[in-house]
Amino acid sequence: MITLQQDLLQSALNAVTRASAKNSLQAAFALVQLNVNTDGILHLSCFNGETAARATVNVDCNEDLAVCVDAATLKAVVETLTGSIRLHVDGTALVIQGASTRTSLRIVDEALPMLDENDLHPLATCSGSTFRSLLRVLPFASTDESRAILQVVHFLLDKTQAVTLAADGYTAGQVLEPLEGPRDSIAVSLPVSCVRLLSTLIEERDTVRMGTSGSNRALFQIRNAESSKNLMLATVTVDGNFPAAQIQTLIGDARTNAVATLQVQQASLLQSIRMVNAMGTQSTFLKVVNGVAKIASAETETGQGRNILDATASGENAQAWLSALYLKRAAEAIKGELTLRITSNTKPLMIEAGNFTSVIMPMLSDGFKDPFPEDEAIAISLPEMAMA
């Protein structure tokens, strides 16, 4: 008989079952495995073919138990209960008892991969807030199956910092965080699906240990003593030629070659992006002229939006057509003020703030009209007035 509190079991199931796959052709991917012995430590494990997850819960136990049941069903049953829960095996069923309920789940004869913290070769330890900051590049990773090499988040770790990179061929993001890492630099590419799962499991106050197990497996241990959280995830690393050096060169060139620099309030930029979307288009015109930053949508059947950004501008006049979707992706990774650098209407535009940097490729502008033609009229009339 195993006895534990419902809230602890529900929390563990909420986390670990995210690594299960209900509609998979592989029946084992829809299961959760429960392993416990009389030491009072219950391990719950799920595996979806790419990522394995394990949650650990302290329980009262007077017998060993090792069974697999349907993950979604166990989770749904536990959500209906409160207070103390008792688990035991009765023949071919796992029995879950509450104060006045008794539910039986059929045991499935399967064995899932078991994770062990002793297999973790540590690389770095950081706070949950630091790790979540590193994951701000996730929206930049490609979702295009024809670009498998970009369907990853790339980690670069050395003894002083961690760097994450992601790209989709049109945009790229980079985050740097100081931390104590491995003595020798290491690069690891993780599947987007695993990184997305990590982003849902890791909270600000957690402690995260990153490590490897063998040549092609990454492990993450997530702990929080206050909430009794003790999770472990393992995933295969992606073999590929992620273009980390090229992306960092692109970022460096965008910073060095910029002709106009804007200091923009994030709220103003996001409000202008919503204005563009309200016109039923993603095509966005950004212009710096005589120290003023302007933004507009392409002209549509509905109309055209034009706005003056809450920004200060320095450098030369510059302009570019961009996708509002990509601008929004970068702006949402930042809080407060951001720096926006424009080189030309054919070179990448840069957005950065603190330890976050992104580059966005401009759109081809053939066929688009300047939404601010009055700027050209002023530029022509002034010399004529001076000559008179």
C-alpha positions as CSV (number, residue, x, y, z in Angstrom):
1,M,0.0,0.0,0.0
2,I,1.2,3.5,-1.0
3,T,-0.1,6.6,0.8
4,L,0.4,10.1,-0.3
5,Q,-1.3,13.5,-0.6
6,Q,-3.4,14.2,-3.7
7,D,-1.8,17.6,-4.4
8,L,1.7,16.2,-4.6
9,L,0.7,13.4,-6.9
10,Q,-1.3,15.7,-9.1
11,S,1.6,18.2,-9.4
12,A,4.0,15.4,-10.4
13,L,1.5,13.9,-12.9
14,N,0.9,17.4,-14.4
15,A,4.6,17.7,-15.1
16,V,5.6,14.2,-16.2
17,T,2.6,13.4,-18.4
18,R,3.6,16.3,-20.7
19,A,6.2,13.9,-22.0
20,S,3.6,11.3,-22.9
21,A,1.9,11.0,-26.3
22,K,-1.8,10.0,-26.1
23,N,-2.5,9.4,-29.8
24,S,0.8,7.8,-30.8
25,L,1.0,4.6,-32.7
26,Q,3.3,3.3,-30.0
27,A,1.1,2.3,-27.1
28,A,4.0,2.7,-24.6
29,F,4.2,6.4,-25.3
30,A,0.7,6.9,-23.7
31,L,1.7,5.3,-20.4
32,V,3.1,6.4,-17.1
33,Q,5.3,4.1,-15.1
34,L,5.1,4.0,-11.3
35,N,8.1,2.6,-9.4
36,V,8.4,2.6,-5.7
37,N,9.9,0.4,-2.9
38,T,9.9,0.6,0.8
39,D,12.4,3.5,0.9
40,G,9.4,5.7,0.3
41,I,10.4,7.3,-3.0
42,L,7.9,7.1,-5.8
43,H,9.2,7.7,-9.4
44,L,6.7,8.5,-12.2
45,S,8.1,8.2,-15.7
46,C,6.8,9.0,-19.2
47,F,8.5,8.7,-22.6
48,N,7.3,9.9,-26.0
49,G,10.1,8.5,-28.2
50,E,12.2,11.6,-28.1
51,T,12.0,12.9,-24.5
52,A,11.8,11.0,-21.2
53,A,10.6,12.6,-18.0
54,R,10.6,11.5,-14.4
55,A,9.0,13.0,-11.3
56,T,9.9,12.0,-7.8
57,V,7.5,12.1,-4.8
58,N,8.0,11.1,-1.2
59,V,5.4,8.6,0.0
60,D,4.5,6.2,2.8
61,C,5.0,2.7,1.5
62,N,5.1,-0.8,2.8
63,E,5.5,-2.8,-0.4
64,D,7.4,-2.6,-3.7
65,L,5.4,-1.6,-6.8
66,A,6.3,-1.3,-10.5
67,V,3.5,-0.9,-12.9
68,C,2.4,1.0,-16.1
69,V,-1.0,2.5,-16.6
70,D,-2.6,5.0,-19.0
71,A,-1.1,8.4,-18.2
72,A,-4.0,10.6,-19.2
73,T,-6.5,8.4,-17.3
74,L,-4.5,8.3,-14.1
75,K,-4.1,12.1,-14.3
76,A,-7.8,12.6,-14.8
77,V,-8.7,10.3,-11.9
78,V,-6.3,12.0,-9.5
79,E,-7.7,15.4,-10.4
80,T,-11.1,14.3,-9.0
81,L,-9.7,13.4,-5.6
82,T,-8.7,15.4,-2.5
83,G,-6.7,14.7,0.6
84,S,-5.0,11.4,1.2
85,I,-4.7,8.8,-1.6
86,R,-3.9,5.2,-1.4
87,L,-2.5,3.1,-4.2
88,H,-2.1,-0.7,-4.4
89,V,-2.1,-3.5,-7.0
90,D,-5.0,-5.9,-7.1
91,G,-4.3,-8.7,-9.7
92,T,-4.0,-6.9,-13.1
93,A,-5.2,-3.5,-11.9
94,L,-3.8,-0.5,-10.1
95,V,-6.3,0.5,-7.4
96,I,-6.6,4.3,-6.5
97,Q,-8.6,4.9,-3.4
98,G,-9.8,8.2,-2.0
99,A,-11.8,9.0,1.1
100,S,-14.9,7.5,-0.4
101,T,-13.9,6.4,-3.9
102,R,-12.2,3.4,-5.5
103,T,-11.0,3.3,-9.1
104,S,-9.2,0.5,-10.9
105,L,-6.9,1.1,-13.9
106,R,-5.7,-1.8,-16.1
107,I,-2.0,-2.5,-15.8
108,V,-0.2,-2.6,-19.1
109,D,2.8,-4.9,-19.5
110,E,5.4,-2.4,-20.8
111,A,8.7,-1.1,-19.5
112,L,9.7,2.6,-20.0
113,P,13.2,4.1,-19.8
114,M,14.2,4.8,-16.2
115,L,16.2,8.0,-15.6
116,D,18.8,8.1,-12.9
117,E,20.5,11.3,-11.7
118,N,23.7,9.3,-11.3
119,D,23.9,9.2,-15.1
120,L,24.0,13.0,-15.3
121,H,27.4,14.4,-16.1
122,P,27.0,18.0,-14.9
123,L,27.8,21.0,-17.1
124,A,26.2,23.9,-15.3
125,T,23.7,24.9,-12.6
126,C,21.5,28.0,-12.7
127,S,18.3,29.5,-11.4
128,G,15.0,28.9,-13.1
129,S,14.8,32.6,-14.0
130,T,18.2,32.4,-15.8
131,F,17.2,29.3,-17.7
132,R,13.9,30.9,-18.7
133,S,15.8,33.9,-20.0
134,L,17.9,31.6,-22.1
135,L,14.8,30.2,-23.6
136,R,13.6,33.5,-25.0
137,V,15.1,32.4,-28.3
138,L,12.6,29.6,-28.6
139,P,10.1,31.5,-30.8
140,F,12.9,32.0,-33.4
141,A,13.4,28.3,-34.0
142,S,12.1,27.0,-37.3
143,T,8.9,24.9,-37.4
144,D,9.5,24.0,-41.1
145,E,10.1,20.3,-41.5
146,S,12.2,21.0,-44.6
147,R,14.7,22.9,-42.3
148,A,15.4,20.2,-39.8
149,I,18.8,21.7,-39.1
150,L,17.0,24.8,-37.7
151,Q,14.4,22.9,-35.7
152,V,16.6,23.2,-32.6
153,V,17.7,25.5,-29.8
154,H,21.5,25.6,-29.8
155,F,23.3,25.9,-26.5
156,L,26.9,27.1,-26.2
157,L,28.4,26.6,-22.7
158,D,31.8,27.6,-21.4
159,K,33.3,28.4,-17.9
160,T,31.8,31.9,-17.7
161,Q,28.6,32.0,-19.7
162,A,25.8,30.2,-21.5
163,V,24.6,31.3,-25.0
164,T,21.5,30.2,-26.7
165,L,20.8,30.6,-30.4
166,A,17.8,29.9,-32.7
167,A,16.9,30.8,-36.3
168,D,14.4,30.0,-38.9
169,G,16.0,31.5,-42.0
170,Y,14.3,34.9,-41.7
171,T,15.0,35.8,-38.1
172,A,17.5,34.8,-35.5
173,G,17.7,35.2,-31.7
174,Q,20.6,35.1,-29.2
175,V,20.7,35.3,-25.4
176,L,23.8,35.4,-23.2
177,E,23.7,34.7,-19.5
178,P,26.7,34.6,-17.1
179,L,27.1,31.4,-15.2
180,E,29.7,29.0,-14.1
181,G,29.9,26.3,-16.8
182,P,32.2,23.5,-17.9
183,R,36.0,24.0,-18.1
184,D,35.9,23.1,-21.8
185,S,33.4,24.7,-24.1
186,I,30.6,22.5,-25.3
187,A,27.9,23.0,-27.9
188,V,24.5,21.1,-27.8
189,S,21.5,21.3,-30.1
190,L,18.2,20.3,-28.5
191,P,15.0,19.5,-30.4
192,V,12.4,22.3,-30.3
193,S,9.8,20.0,-28.8
194,C,12.0,19.3,-25.8
195,V,12.9,22.9,-25.3
196,R,9.2,23.8,-25.5
197,L,8.5,21.2,-22.8
198,L,11.3,22.6,-20.6
199,S,9.7,26.1,-21.0
200,T,6.5,24.8,-19.5
201,L,8.1,23.0,-16.6
202,I,10.7,25.4,-15.3
203,E,9.6,28.3,-13.1
204,E,11.5,31.3,-11.9
205,R,12.3,30.0,-8.4
206,D,13.5,26.5,-9.5
207,T,17.1,25.3,-9.6
208,V,18.2,23.7,-12.9
209,R,21.1,21.4,-13.4
210,M,22.2,20.8,-17.0
211,G,24.3,17.9,-18.0
212,T,24.9,15.1,-20.5
213,S,24.7,11.3,-20.5
214,G,26.9,9.8,-23.2
215,S,27.6,11.5,-26.5
216,N,24.1,12.2,-27.7
217,R,21.8,12.7,-24.7
218,A,21.2,15.8,-22.6
219,L,19.7,15.7,-19.1
220,F,18.0,18.4,-17.0
221,Q,17.2,18.2,-13.3
222,I,14.7,20.7,-12.0
223,R,14.2,21.1,-8.3
224,N,12.4,23.4,-5.9
225,A,12.4,22.5,-2.2
226,E,9.5,24.9,-1.4
227,S,7.1,23.2,-3.8
228,S,8.6,19.6,-3.4
229,K,9.4,19.7,-7.2
230,N,11.9,17.1,-8.3
231,L,11.8,16.5,-12.0
232,M,14.3,15.1,-14.5
233,L,14.2,15.2,-18.3
234,A,16.4,13.5,-20.9
235,T,16.4,14.0,-24.6
236,V,18.5,13.0,-27.6
237,T,20.7,15.8,-28.9
238,V,20.4,16.7,-32.6
239,D,23.3,15.9,-34.8
240,G,23.6,18.6,-37.4
241,N,25.5,21.6,-38.5
242,F,23.7,24.4,-36.8
243,P,25.0,27.7,-38.3
244,A,26.0,29.2,-34.9
245,A,29.1,31.0,-36.3
246,Q,27.2,32.5,-39.3
247,I,24.4,33.8,-37.0
248,Q,26.9,35.5,-34.7
249,T,28.7,37.0,-37.7
250,L,25.3,38.3,-39.0
251,I,24.6,39.9,-35.6
252,G,28.0,41.5,-35.4
253,D,27.7,42.9,-39.0
254,A,24.2,44.3,-38.2
255,R,25.6,46.1,-35.2
256,T,28.7,47.4,-36.9
257,N,27.2,48.5,-40.2
258,A,24.0,50.2,-38.9
259,V,23.4,53.7,-40.3
260,A,20.5,54.6,-38.0
261,T,19.9,53.7,-34.3
262,L,16.6,54.0,-32.5
263,Q,15.9,53.8,-28.8
264,V,12.3,52.6,-28.7
265,Q,9.8,51.8,-26.0
266,Q,8.6,48.3,-26.3
267,A,5.0,49.3,-25.6
268,S,5.0,51.8,-28.4
269,L,6.4,49.2,-30.9
270,L,3.9,46.6,-29.9
271,Q,1.0,49.1,-30.2
272,S,2.2,50.0,-33.7
273,I,2.4,46.3,-34.6
274,R,-1.2,45.8,-33.5
275,M,-2.1,48.8,-35.7
276,V,-0.5,47.1,-38.7
277,N,-2.3,43.8,-37.9
278,A,-5.6,45.7,-37.7
279,M,-5.2,46.7,-41.4
280,G,-5.2,43.0,-42.2
281,T,-1.5,42.8,-43.2
282,Q,1.9,41.9,-41.9
283,S,3.8,44.3,-44.2
284,T,5.3,47.0,-42.0
285,F,7.3,50.0,-43.1
286,L,9.9,51.5,-40.7
287,K,11.4,54.8,-41.5
288,V,13.9,57.2,-39.8
289,V,13.9,60.7,-41.2
290,N,15.4,63.8,-39.7
291,G,15.6,62.2,-36.3
292,V,12.0,61.0,-36.2
293,A,11.0,57.3,-36.2
294,K,7.9,56.4,-38.1
295,I,6.0,53.1,-38.7
296,A,3.2,52.2,-41.1
297,S,1.3,49.4,-42.6
298,A,1.1,48.6,-46.3
299,E,-2.0,50.1,-47.9
300,T,-4.9,47.6,-48.0
301,E,-8.5,47.6,-49.1
302,T,-9.3,48.4,-45.5
303,G,-7.0,51.4,-45.2
304,Q,-3.6,52.2,-43.9
305,G,-2.2,52.8,-40.5
306,R,0.6,55.3,-39.8
307,N,2.2,56.1,-36.5
308,I,5.1,58.0,-34.9
309,L,7.1,55.7,-32.6
310,D,7.9,56.7,-29.0
311,A,11.6,56.7,-29.8
312,T,14.8,58.8,-30.2
313,A,16.8,58.3,-33.4
314,S,20.4,59.1,-34.3
315,G,22.4,58.6,-37.5
316,E,21.3,58.8,-41.1
317,N,17.9,58.6,-42.6
318,A,17.0,54.9,-43.3
319,Q,14.0,52.8,-44.1
320,A,13.0,49.1,-44.5
321,W,9.9,46.9,-45.1
322,L,9.6,44.2,-42.5
323,S,7.1,41.5,-41.3
324,A,5.1,42.6,-38.3
325,L,5.1,38.9,-37.2
326,Y,8.9,39.0,-36.9
327,L,9.0,42.4,-35.2
328,K,6.5,41.1,-32.7
329,R,8.5,38.0,-32.0
330,A,11.6,40.1,-31.1
331,A,9.6,42.8,-29.2
332,E,7.9,40.3,-26.9
333,A,11.3,38.9,-25.8
334,I,12.1,42.3,-24.2
335,K,10.7,44.5,-21.5
336,G,11.1,48.3,-21.4
337,E,13.4,50.1,-23.9
338,L,15.0,48.4,-26.8
339,T,17.6,49.4,-29.4
340,L,16.7,49.0,-33.1
341,R,19.5,49.3,-35.7
342,I,18.9,49.8,-39.4
343,T,21.6,49.3,-42.1
344,S,19.6,49.4,-45.3
345,N,16.4,48.1,-46.9
346,T,18.2,44.9,-48.0
347,K,20.3,44.1,-44.9
348,P,19.2,42.6,-41.6
349,L,17.7,44.9,-39.0
350,M,18.8,44.3,-35.4
351,I,16.8,44.6,-32.2
352,E,18.6,44.2,-28.9
353,A,18.1,44.9,-25.2
354,G,20.4,43.8,-22.4
355,N,21.6,40.3,-23.1
356,F,19.0,39.6,-25.8
357,T,19.8,40.2,-29.5
358,S,17.8,39.4,-32.7
359,V,18.2,40.0,-36.4
360,I,15.3,40.2,-38.9
361,M,15.6,40.0,-42.7
362,P,13.8,42.8,-44.5
363,M,11.0,42.2,-47.0
364,L,11.5,42.8,-50.7
365,S,10.0,46.3,-51.3
366,D,9.2,46.1,-55.0
367,G,5.7,47.4,-55.5
368,F,5.3,49.0,-52.1
369,K,4.8,52.8,-51.9
370,D,6.4,55.0,-49.2
371,P,3.5,55.6,-46.7
372,F,5.1,58.9,-45.8
373,P,5.4,60.8,-49.2
374,E,5.3,64.1,-47.4
375,D,8.8,63.6,-46.2
376,E,10.1,63.6,-49.8
377,A,8.1,66.7,-50.6
378,I,9.7,68.6,-47.7
379,A,13.1,67.5,-48.8
380,I,12.5,68.9,-52.2
381,S,10.9,72.2,-51.2
382,L,13.4,73.3,-48.7
383,P,16.3,73.9,-51.1
384,E,14.0,75.7,-53.5
385,M,13.0,78.1,-50.7
386,A,16.6,78.7,-49.7
387,M,17.5,79.6,-53.3
388,A,14.6,82.1,-53.5
